[in-house]
Amino acid sequence: MIRLGRVVAVVLLVVSVGTAWATGAGATATATSKQTPPYLTLLMAHSAWTAVDAQCQPLPGIVNLRWQAPEYAAHHLTITASVITSWVAPTTRTCIASLPLSPAPKPLLIASWADLAMLRAQYGWKFISQGQRYVDALNLPPWQQFSEICGSVQALQAHGYPEAVGLFAYPNNYYDVALQRQTVNQCYDFGRIYASTFNSQAKTGPPWFAKTFSFNGGRCNNPGLPCSTLATRFTYGSPVTLAQYLNPGPGQWSIVQMYRFATGSNTTGSTLQWDCTSPNWRDHWTNSTELYCWKDFVQALKQIGPSVVTIDPAGVAAAWGRSLGA
């Protein structure tokens, strides 16, 4: 299930903006007509180290990034994670549970710059931007839009992540064509939007949106259980469907965005709750869109086909001939 944002189809002339920081792979790529292998970007939202309770203490049963990383490495998977640069501290993890975020608070500890460097050095993770402050840029004046969107890629590159130019992930999917053309295209290869289809090498072009599956948790799929009536935005996503998303065909690019993962059960507390204990995934539930059972996700990962190449967006830009600023 995907989440739909506000789309305003306004076509404007591209504003020429200096791109001195445009040093990612997409900046110098040349066009190619050769069909590429199946590409998959596994996108972990927010670079959240773990989830927390009301006192900002880590919740038992949440699989933090340190525990996730070896599993991905065992499957030879490249992970890409989005970063909100103002949330990231040098060496300490930032609790953002009290921030007035829309549409709901995020009870999270955000990874530090030191954590990101560890994930890069030990496991080869890549990082892209979700802005400086995680705000709806459509409501900002143009000069603030540029600072919010392009300023964040400068911060990431200053920390040693040139691949950040590959993708800008619009917070809460709030985007329009004018903003994409005027600002995002000047400092990123692609702008992430939610959709339920793969990206096509043959059809992807201006204004350079990258369609992304947002895979969600929610109420259980078993109508015989009380969890099927939970007041969640979505029904818990099928791992069978997830496995299909993880297997694009030649000349296609799938971006699958996940959030947080849980094991066991936690059916009390004021923040996140879940039950992942049943052997049947249809009985699994979470009270948050941004929470999913770890064992269901790992099972889907095991079904990725041998021809699928996990890659970050800047790598796709280079392979598909995306020229930054075009």
N, C-alpha and C positions, 0 to 999 in steps of 0.2 A: 504494500500500500504506500502511496506517495502522498506528500503534503504539497498543496498547491499554493503558490504565492500570488502577488498582485502583478499583473503584466499589463503595461501600457505600451501599445505599439505606436510609438512616435518615432518617426525617421528624421534625423537631423544630420547635417554635415559634420564630419569628423573634425574635432578641434585638434590642431597640431600642438603636441606637448612634447617637450624634451624627454628623452628616454635614456639618460646616461647610465641608469642602473640596469638596462635591458641586456644582461649578459647571459641569460639562460639559453638552453638548447634551442628554443623556438626562435630566438632572435636572428639566427644566421642559417636557419634551415632552408633547403632548396626543395622545390616541388618534385614530387615523384608520382608516377602513375602505377608503379608496381604495387600489387595488393599485399598488404602487410599481414602478419599472423594475427590470430585472435588476441586482442589486448584487454587486460583487466587491471583496473586500478582499485585496490582495496583502500578505501578512505575512512580513517578513524576521526570522528568529529571532535573538535575542541582540544585535542591533546590532553584530555582529562586523565590524570593519573589514577584516580579512583573516585568512588562516590562516598558521601559522608552522611552522618546523622545530623540532627538539629544542632549539635554542639561542634560540628565540623570535625568529628572523629570518623576515621575510615570505617565503613560498614563491613563487618565480617560477611564473607560469601561473595563479595564483589571481586572480580578478577582484574587486578591492577595491570598497568602496562608492563611492569617487570615480569609478571607471570605470563602475560600474553605473548611477549616477544619470542621466547624460545619455541613456542608452538608454531608460530609463523615460519621461523627459521628452519624448523624440522621439515616443513613442507616446501622450502625454498621459495617463499613468497616475499615479495617486496611490499612494504607497507608505506602508505602515504598518510600523513596526519595534518589536519588543519590547525592553525594557530591564530589566536587573538592576541596580538603582541603586547597590549597593555596589561593583560592578565598574567604574563609570565615574569617571574622574579629570577634573579641570578642563580640562587642556590636553594631557595625555600619554595615549597609548594603553596600556592595561593588558594584559599577557600573562597569560593564565589557564591556560596549558598544564600547570602543576604543581599546580593545585587538584585535590583528591581528589573528583572529580565522578562521579556514578553516572548511567547504567550504564557510561560510558567517559569518559576525559579529553577535554577540548576544546582542541586546539592552536590557540588563537585570540589575536588582538589585538582588544581591545574598543575601540570608538570612544569618544573623549572627549566631554565636554559641549560643547566647542568644535566638534567634528566634527558632533554632532547639530544644533547651532545652524546650522552651515553648510548641512547637508542640508535643514533647515527653511526657511532664508532663500532659498536658491538654487533649490530643487527642490520645495518644498511638502510635505516628508515629515511624517508624523504619528507619534506614539509612544504605546505602551501599556506596561503593566507586566507583568513576569514575577517580581515580588517583590524584596525587598531583597537576599537572599543566594542565591537559587536552591536552596531546600531543600524537602523534602517537608513541607508544613505539617500534614499529617494526624498527624504524630508530635510536634507541638508542643502545649504547653498553650494554652488559649484566649487568654490575654493575649499570648502570643508570636505566635499566629496573627494576631491583629489587628495587631500591630506589623509583622510580616513582610509582610502582604498590604496593609493600608490605609496603613501608613507609607510604602510605596514610591510610592503615588499622590500622597501629599503632597509627596514629594521631586520627582517629575516636575512637578507643578503649580508648585512653587517655582521651577523652571527655565523656566517659561513654556509648559508643555504641558497645558492644561486638558482636552484630548481624551483624556488618559490614563484618565479614568473610564470610557471606552467598553468596555474589556476587561481582564480579568485572565487571563493565560496560565499555567495551573497547570504548574509545572515537572515535566517527565517525565510529564505527564498524571495525576498523583496527586491525585485529588479524591474527594469524596463529597457527597451531597445536603445533609447537615447543615452542612458547612463552607460550601457555596455559600449556603445560606439564612441562616446565622447571621452570617457575616462578609463574604463576597464581595458579596452583594447590598446591603450597607450602603454600599459605596463604589465599586462598579462597575456598569455597565449589564449586562454579560454576563460569564460565565466560560467560557473556551475549553476544549473537550474535543475529542478526535480522533474522527472519524466519517467515513463514506463517503457521506454524503448532503448535499444542500443544506439550508440553513435556510429555513423557510417562514414568510412573513409571517402567514398564516392560523393557523398552528399553534404559533408560538414564543410561549412564556409562562413563568410560574413553573415551575421555579426559575431560568429565564433562562440556560440553557446555550447556547453558540454552537458549533455543530458545525464542525469544521475539518479539511480535507484536509491531512495531512502528507505531502509529496511527497519521495520518497527516491531516493538512488543505491544502487549495489550491484553484484553480479556481472552479467556481460553476458547478453543474451538469445539469443546465438548458440551452440547446443549443440555446434557444431563447433570452438569455440575454447576454449583452456585457461581463459580468464577466466570461463567459465560455471560453473566448479567452485570459484570463490573462496569462502572461508568468510565471507560477509557475511550480515547479518541479512535483507536483502531482495534481490530481483532489481532491476536498474536500471529505474526507472520509464519507461514509454512516454510520449514527448511527445505522442502521439495522445490518450492518456488524459488527460494534463495539459491539453490544449486543451479537452477536454470539461469538465473541472473549471472552466475559466476562462470558461465560457459558461452561466451560470444563466439561467432564464427569468423573465418578469415575476412579481413577488411572491416571488422567491427571492433568497437571499443566499448566495454562495459565499465561503468563506474558504480561501485556498490558502496554506499555509505552506511557504516554502523556506528554505534554509540558506546554503550557500556554493556558488560556481561556479568551474569550472576551464576552461582552454583548453589545447590541445596535449596533452602527455603528461608524466607523471612516474612512472616505474615503479620508482624506488629511494627510499631514505630511510626513516626510522623513524617518520614520522607519516603524512601523507596521500599516497596514490598514486592515479593515474588514467590513463586513456587515452581521449581524446575526438577522436582524429585521423581515424577512419574516416568516410567519407561516409554510412555506414549506422548509424543510432542503435543498432541491435541489437548492434553490436560494441562499444559504449561501456561502460565500467565505472569504478567508483570503489571504493576499499576502505573507504569510510565511508558510513553512512546519510546523513550531513549534507553530502554533496558531490554535485554534479550538473554536467553539461556545459553551459556557457554557451550554446553555439550551439543546443542542443536547447531550452533555455528561451526564448531569443529567438524561435525559430521558432514556439513555442506562443503567445507573446505576440502575434505577428502575426495570429493567428487569432481574437483576441477580437472579438466582434461589435460593430457600431457602436452598438447600443442598450444595451450593458453599461456601467454607471456604476461606476468605481472609487471607493471611498469607505472611510473609516475607520469603526470600530465605533460611535463616538459619533454619527456622521452617520446610521447605520442606526437607532440608538436613537431619535433625534429623529424620523425619518421613520416609524418603526413604533410610536410612542407609548409607548415604554418610560419609566416613571417610576421614577427611582432610589430604592431602598429598599423598593420594593413587593414 
